[in-house]
Amino acid sequence: MLRIKFVLLNFFVFPSSVAYAQQAKTLAATRITEAPVVDGLLLENIWETLPPADDFTLIWPATRSGMKIPEGYETTAYIAYNENAIYVGAKLLHPNPSLMPKEFSERDNIWDVNAETFFVSINTYNDDLNFFSFQVTSAGTIGDSYSSGPIQGVDYNYDTVYDAKISHVANGWTLEMIIPYSAIRFPKNDPQLWGINFGRKVEEFDETYVWSPVDVNELEFHESKGELTGVKDIKSPVRLFLLPYLQTSQNAKQGAGPSSSYTAGVDLKYGISSSFTLDASLIPDFGQVAFDKKRLNLGPFEQQFSENRAFFTEGADMFRVADLGWFAGQFFYSRRIGQEVSFDEDIHLNANEELQRYDGKPKLINLLKLSGITNKKLSIGVLNAITDKTIATIQNTENGLQREAIISPKTNYNIISLTQQFLNDYSSVSIINANLNRANGGHNANNYAFALDLFDQNRDFNIKLNAMSSNAPMYSETKGFRGTFNFSELKGNFRYDFFWSGVDQFYNQNELGIYNLRDHQYFSANVNYQILEESKKLRSLYSYIYFTNQYTYHSFDHKKWSLRFGNNFTTKSLTSFFFDFTYESENRDYDEPRVYSRYVIKPSRFEVGAGIRTNKNKAFSFNLNFSNNSFFNQDFEEAKARQTLNFRALYRFSKRFSLKLGSFHNQTIDDIGFLESHADEIYFGRRDIKSIENTISMLCFIDSKKWINVRLRNFWSNADYDQVLFSLLDNGRRAVADYAILEDDPNTNFNIWNLDVNFEWWFAPGSNMVLQYRNQLFELNNASALDYYASLSNLFETPIEHQLSLRINYLIDYNRLRKKR
């Protein structure tokens, strides 16, 4: 037993190879007495006296990691501090400054833009996990973000009083940044030891260079930084930010009189200590969030939407540590808070009653969020939200009397997340609790998740283990279980991955999360190959073989198996290609019947997919994807087939004006889908489904602080049913039934149009004004015989909703306010 313990300690704790860690650079911090003027010019003598951070090396693409920055692009960064803030300056040379890309972009959009970007990332706790990042582009666009883990999860909704200015000079460009201490969190140590890295994105090469080397074939960006030493005698100021807002809107709809609304409120951000921050939203209002991308949903599961409300997206990573990606659901799905409610006539209406009106969404009463990290690397996140009850007004058709009914009661939502680093700088263990409490004796819910993310010291392997428990009496009186296990090799050209997930029939996290499967087990194995060094023609190459097998959880009945083979590669000209092939066996689909333990047999299929993406730095670039699905061994001589085409194009007219176009087309013939059920009988129909989505996005910039954004989306989908009905047999097969027994016409024509026109002006650090015009059209009927153009013509004959709104957000920093006094 002692021998086993020693081996485990040696594997996970004691380093056997520290060669890479020794490459990390160190920079001594310099305290200054006179603050520089942040104008981007670097005119003050202080910049010449600071130790330089230079000799940048490549981090992305990983196939040339470690290469020195090209001659003519030399980059030098400087950092200083005083009792109030951190100051960063940089000189970025360019051999042809007149040809350097300088495209304008919206605030925080500093990567997906044809411009150079400089950034500094600071890990104040030196924990190789949490870091603040501050960016500025060669066009003067600024960004600020916070991340708790991989850079793919960076939170750009972290907006603070940080500021930066740039200047174009004869041999490149220069910049200056000011980062007040109120914009970051740091421990009460003296002196401080911070992790730090500087970086530069050279856009014309699609390359990113950093000061302290990072080989992303070995470590991720956040796990390896240089060190900033000597910061001392600094104190965390009162971190109090107030963000009052004022919003007014005018609404008009054809056939109805105009209406006006006025709202005002305040968001608050308060540093409880040097490590913890409290966020609060008093009288929350999200009237200017983007439209949801709604689609015609004929499947058994609800449609999942992205979160567009900044309060829930800022710092959201701490509540995602148990999530495994979009298709695996979310343990905490913030869209549950304040989501639309539906009115069920069978529940709320008595005889001789009809609905007059009801609240579509519950009003948010307040929002609170607490987040931070202790000196012992324990990350803590707490979120609380309260929504008001929703009311329906119901009228008696005989005597005209009205009454009110509560559709949904006042509800309290609570999320608590705890993540502790242990063993080494990469491993962590997390516990999350999500609970919901409804007033007036309503059903409550309480879910738990345990997540283990374990690495060996050299990061050769990774083990992820999740275990979740649900207690949702509205759906099941029995507590449910869900678990996952994943083992991955992380290094080398050839890598492999094994994965298992299972969920019993009682598990349900949909009170506060979203996950749709039950009584399900999933096994998968993946072997992939990637080049670690670029070749003469290829910049990157990734190939994979992916095998899956699926069963029920309780009885272990087989559902289906699948095999997928694919390749992705990018050429030296920055053009990317992909192609893949998938075979899926005959499938016992336990979800489509909408009844537990029943299944319908779906045919085997073979899919071919291919795509191309051109160099995004060109004035014109596009992305084209195509897939074709063929189905085999079908009943009733059906000829099911599906084709999908997705096209996206970008044209930059100038550095101030760009246009994006998108068009998505999908067609499925002879699809078999659920229609309705009566007692023990379940009925399916055969249908042809067509879907088209067209999008337009235009950006016009006045300067880096002011711009106009136009977004248009039109989605049309059509389900046209054959005059044939099937009843589901116990063995999953189908039998022909009488089509006349259908209660409703199943044919569907779905069309939605959304238009947003925004003028946005960031007139002060963290403060902006948004003037927005939007309109919306929606139609849902049985006119399945209409094609896209006829349906769109009919759509414009429906009453259109217009809204004009103005919102002003002003960020007040308590420290600046105090200085003025």
HUKAPE-V692091 format. One record per backbone hydrogen bond with DSSP energy under -1.0 kcal/mol. NH is the residue of the N-H (numbers start at 0). CO is the residue of the C=O. Records with the same first field share a line. If there is no record, write none. Layout:
BEGIN
NH=CO + CO
END
This chain:
BEGIN
4=0
5=1
6=2
7=3
8=4
9=5
10=6
11=7
12=8
13=8
21=17
22=19
23=20
26=226
28=228
31=80
38=36
46=43
47=44
48=45
52=76
56=209
57=66
58=207
59=207
63=60
64=61
65=57
66=63
68=55
72=69
75=90
76=52
77=88
79=86
80=29
81=84
85=178
86=79
87=176
88=77
89=174
90=75
91=172
92=73
93=170
98=95
102=113
103=654
107=141
108=105
109=107
112=110
114=112
115=100
116=200
117=135
118=198
119=133
120=196
121=131
122=194
125=122
130=146
131=121
132=144
133=119
134=142
135=117
136=140
137=115
139=136
142=134
144=132
145=154
146=130
148=128
152=149
153=150
154=145
158=156
162=177
164=175
166=173
168=171
171=168
172=91
173=166
174=89
175=164
176=87
177=162
178=85
180=83
182=179
183=180
185=273
188=186
191=230
193=227
194=122
195=225
196=120
198=118
199=208
200=116
201=206
204=201
206=201
207=59
208=199
209=56
210=197
217=214
218=214
222=219
223=220
225=195
226=24
227=193
228=26
239=237
240=268
241=811
242=266
244=264
245=807
246=262
247=805
248=260
249=803
250=258
251=801
253=799
255=252
258=250
260=248
262=246
264=244
265=281
266=242
267=279
268=240
269=277
270=238
271=269
272=275
276=370
277=269
278=368
279=267
280=366
281=265
288=285
293=291
311=308
312=308
313=309
315=312
318=315
319=316
322=319
327=324
328=325
329=513
332=511
335=332
336=333
338=335
340=359
347=343
348=344
352=349
353=394
355=392
356=392
358=390
364=385
365=385
366=280
367=383
368=278
369=381
370=276
371=379
373=377
376=373
378=418
379=371
380=416
381=369
382=414
383=367
384=412
385=365
386=410
387=362
389=407
391=404
392=356
393=402
394=353
395=400
396=351
399=395
402=393
404=391
406=389
410=386
411=436
412=384
413=434
414=382
415=432
416=380
417=430
418=378
419=428
420=376
421=426
423=421
427=452
428=419
429=450
430=417
431=448
432=415
433=446
434=413
435=444
436=411
438=409
441=438
444=435
445=470
446=433
447=468
448=431
449=466
450=429
451=464
452=427
453=462
455=460
456=10
458=455
461=487
462=453
463=485
464=451
465=483
466=449
467=481
468=447
469=479
474=471
475=471
479=469
481=467
482=501
483=465
484=499
485=463
486=497
487=461
488=495
489=459
494=527
496=525
497=486
498=523
499=484
500=521
501=482
502=519
503=480
512=508
513=329
519=502
520=550
521=500
522=548
523=498
524=546
525=496
526=544
527=494
528=542
529=492
530=540
533=62
534=537
538=569
539=569
541=567
542=528
543=565
544=526
545=563
546=524
547=561
548=522
549=559
550=520
551=556
558=549
559=549
561=547
562=582
563=545
564=580
565=543
566=578
567=541
568=576
569=539
570=574
571=536
573=570
575=612
576=568
577=610
578=566
579=608
580=564
581=606
582=562
583=604
584=560
586=601
587=558
588=586 + 599
593=590
597=594
599=588
600=731
601=586
604=583
605=629
606=581
607=627
608=579
609=625
610=577
611=623
612=575
613=621
617=614
620=649
622=647
623=611
624=645
625=609
626=643
627=607
628=641
629=605
630=639
631=603
637=634
640=668
641=628
642=666
643=626
644=664
645=624
646=662
647=622
648=660
649=620
650=658
651=618
652=656
653=656
657=698
658=650
659=696
660=648
661=694
662=646
663=692
664=644
665=690
666=642
667=688
668=640
670=686
672=684
674=682
677=680
680=677
682=675
683=725
684=672
686=670
687=719
688=667
689=717
690=665
691=715
692=663
693=713
694=661
695=711
696=659
697=709
698=657
699=707
700=655
701=705
702=705
706=759
707=699
708=757
709=697
710=755
711=695
712=753
713=693
714=751
715=691
716=749
717=689
718=747
719=687
721=685
723=721
725=683
726=734
727=681
728=732
731=728
734=726
736=724
740=737
741=738
747=718
748=780
749=716
750=778
751=714
752=776
753=712
754=774
755=710
756=772
757=708
758=770
759=706
760=768
761=704
762=760
763=766
766=763
767=808
768=760
769=806
770=758
771=804
772=756
773=802
774=754
775=800
776=752
778=750
780=748
783=781
785=782
790=786
791=787
792=788
793=789
794=790
795=791
796=793
797=794
800=775
801=251
802=773
803=249
804=771
805=247
806=769
807=245
808=767
809=243
811=241
813=239
816=812
817=813
818=814
819=815
820=816
END
